[in-house]
Every structure is written in structure tokens, then in C-alpha cells.
Amino acid sequence: MDRIDKEILNELQRNAKQNTKQIASKIGLSVTPTYERIKRLEKNGVIKKYVALVDRQVIGKHIIAYCQITLFKHQKSLIDKFKHEMTELLEVMECHHVSGNFDFLLKISVNDMNNFQKFINEKLSVVEGISTIHSSFVMDSHKDSTSYIL
């Protein structure tokens, strides 16, 4: 990946709705090579997908919580099963297997505290293998980015 690929990725991270002509003019390349580079970045898995960033407050997702999950034991089959179950829970926006004092860090998005309590009691706490769940709630967000520095 060279400097031009990085410029293309930066432009797409700023606004993925730009067309190839707009991106080409910003990076100083003609349309055809820009198009070919974008297609190569997609084919090689550098660009995984295109998404819309939604304002969570506008759609009623007022609660963001980070849950620190500790499993009973660090066993591959248990870890794999936990990861799979997290992909099935729509409230789980992110699931990270981490090092340190706990095993997983989850980002949870729900409408309100009642929905969070219901999620914990009826969905998360019934997952096999969980030893402890510690939750922290986002009070205010000062930076919320999806862009990587290239």
C-alpha cells in the first residue's frame, strides 16, 4: 500500500459517498487508476464494507455501556462459543478479546436503562461460561471516530 492508496482510504473514511471522480480530483490522479485502486483495495480486504454512520441519539440509543466480561476459565472452546454468541446479540456493537484483568470488552447500545437491565438479565448473563460482568456507562462523548490514521 503506497501513499496514493492511503490518500484514497483517507478520503473514503471522510466520506464514502464520494464518487471516484471526486476522489480522483482530490488525490491528483485520473479516474480510471483511482477506480482500479479502489477495486484492488476492496478485493484485497483492505476495504471491508461501506456503512452509514448514524446519530445514536436521533434513533433513540441513549445508553452506551462497556461491559468487562470474565470467563470461568480460559479455554479455547469456551472462548469460541462466547465469541459466536456475541455475534448473535444485536445490542453488542463491539466484542474484543483482551488481555489484563478481564477476558472480553463489549460495547453495548440500548435505548434506556430498562433495556440495559433486560439485556443483562435475559441475554448476557445467561451465556454459558461467564464468571463476572462489570459495566461502565458513557456519560458524554468528546471524540467518537471510526477513522484510522494512515
C-alpha positions as CSV (number, residue, x, y, z in Angstrom):
1,M,0.0,0.0,0.0
2,D,1.6,3.3,-1.1
3,R,0.9,6.9,-0.4
4,I,-1.9,7.2,-3.0
5,D,-3.7,4.1,-1.6
6,K,-3.5,5.8,1.8
7,E,-4.9,9.1,0.4
8,I,-7.8,7.1,-1.2
9,L,-8.6,5.4,2.1
10,N,-8.4,8.7,4.0
11,E,-10.9,10.2,1.5
12,L,-13.3,7.2,1.8
13,Q,-13.1,7.4,5.6
14,R,-14.0,11.0,5.5
15,N,-16.9,10.4,3.1
16,A,-17.6,7.0,1.5
17,K,-20.4,8.5,-0.7
18,Q,-17.9,10.4,-2.8
19,N,-17.7,9.1,-6.3
20,T,-14.5,8.0,-8.0
21,K,-14.2,11.3,-9.9
22,Q,-14.4,13.4,-6.7
23,I,-11.8,11.2,-5.0
24,A,-9.5,11.3,-8.1
25,S,-9.6,15.1,-8.2
26,K,-8.7,15.4,-4.5
27,I,-5.7,13.0,-4.7
28,G,-4.4,14.2,-8.1
29,L,-5.0,11.1,-10.1
30,S,-7.2,10.3,-13.1
31,V,-10.5,8.5,-12.7
32,T,-9.5,5.1,-14.1
33,P,-6.4,4.4,-12.0
34,T,-8.3,5.7,-8.9
35,Y,-11.2,3.3,-9.7
36,E,-8.8,0.4,-10.2
37,R,-7.0,1.1,-6.9
38,I,-10.3,1.2,-5.0
39,K,-11.4,-2.1,-6.6
40,R,-8.0,-3.6,-5.6
41,L,-8.3,-2.3,-2.0
42,E,-11.8,-3.9,-1.9
43,K,-10.6,-7.2,-3.4
44,N,-7.7,-7.5,-1.0
45,G,-9.9,-6.9,2.0
46,V,-8.4,-3.5,3.0
47,I,-11.9,-2.0,2.5
48,K,-14.2,-4.5,4.2
49,K,-17.5,-2.7,3.6
50,Y,-19.2,0.7,3.3
51,V,-21.5,1.9,6.1
52,A,-23.6,4.8,7.2
53,L,-22.7,6.5,10.5
54,V,-26.0,7.0,12.4
55,D,-26.5,9.6,15.1
56,R,-27.4,7.3,18.0
57,Q,-29.3,10.0,19.9
58,V,-31.6,10.6,17.0
59,I,-32.5,6.9,16.7
60,G,-33.1,6.6,20.5
61,K,-30.0,4.7,21.5
62,H,-29.3,6.8,24.6
63,I,-27.3,4.3,26.6
64,I,-23.8,3.1,25.7
65,A,-22.2,0.8,28.1
66,Y,-18.9,-1.0,28.2
67,C,-19.0,-4.4,29.8
68,Q,-15.9,-6.2,31.1
69,I,-16.5,-9.9,30.9
70,T,-14.5,-12.5,32.8
71,L,-15.0,-16.2,31.9
72,F,-14.8,-19.1,34.4
73,K,-11.8,-20.5,32.5
74,H,-9.6,-19.5,29.6
75,Q,-10.4,-22.5,27.3
76,K,-10.5,-22.3,23.5
77,S,-13.9,-24.0,23.2
78,L,-15.4,-21.6,25.8
79,I,-13.8,-18.6,24.2
80,D,-15.0,-19.6,20.7
81,K,-18.5,-20.2,21.9
82,F,-18.6,-16.9,23.7
83,K,-17.4,-15.0,20.6
84,H,-20.1,-16.7,18.5
85,E,-22.9,-15.9,21.0
86,M,-21.8,-12.2,21.0
87,T,-22.2,-12.0,17.2
88,E,-25.9,-13.1,17.7
89,L,-26.7,-10.3,20.2
90,L,-27.8,-7.2,18.3
91,E,-27.1,-4.9,21.3
92,V,-23.4,-5.8,21.2
93,M,-21.8,-3.4,18.8
94,E,-18.2,-4.5,19.5
95,C,-16.7,-7.5,21.2
96,H,-12.9,-7.5,21.9
97,H,-10.9,-10.4,23.4
98,V,-8.4,-8.5,25.6
99,S,-5.5,-9.1,27.9
100,G,-5.5,-7.9,31.5
101,N,-7.9,-8.3,34.4
102,F,-10.8,-9.5,32.3
103,D,-11.3,-11.5,29.1
104,F,-13.6,-9.5,26.9
105,L,-14.7,-5.9,26.4
106,L,-18.1,-5.4,25.0
107,K,-19.7,-2.1,23.7
108,I,-23.4,-2.3,24.3
109,S,-26.0,0.1,22.8
110,V,-29.6,0.2,24.1
111,N,-32.5,2.7,24.3
112,D,-32.6,3.2,28.0
113,M,-31.7,1.7,31.4
114,N,-34.7,-0.6,31.4
115,N,-33.5,-2.1,28.1
116,F,-30.0,-2.5,29.5
117,Q,-31.3,-4.3,32.6
118,K,-33.3,-6.6,30.3
119,F,-30.3,-7.2,28.1
120,I,-28.1,-8.1,31.1
121,N,-30.7,-10.3,32.8
122,E,-32.2,-12.1,29.8
123,K,-29.4,-12.2,27.2
124,L,-25.9,-11.7,28.5
125,S,-26.0,-13.3,32.0
126,V,-27.4,-16.5,30.6
127,V,-24.4,-17.0,28.3
128,E,-22.5,-20.1,29.4
129,G,-19.1,-19.6,30.9
130,I,-19.4,-16.0,32.2
131,S,-18.0,-15.5,35.7
132,T,-18.3,-11.8,36.1
133,I,-19.8,-8.8,34.3
134,H,-18.7,-5.2,35.2
135,S,-20.4,-2.4,33.4
136,S,-19.4,1.3,32.8
137,F,-21.7,3.8,31.2
138,V,-20.8,6.6,28.8
139,M,-21.9,9.9,30.3
140,D,-20.6,12.1,27.5
141,S,-18.6,11.5,24.3
142,H,-15.9,14.0,23.4
143,K,-14.5,12.0,20.5
144,D,-16.2,9.3,18.5
145,S,-14.3,8.3,15.4
146,T,-14.2,5.4,13.1
147,S,-11.2,6.5,11.0
148,Y,-7.8,5.1,11.2
149,I,-4.7,7.3,10.8
150,L,-2.9,6.2,7.7
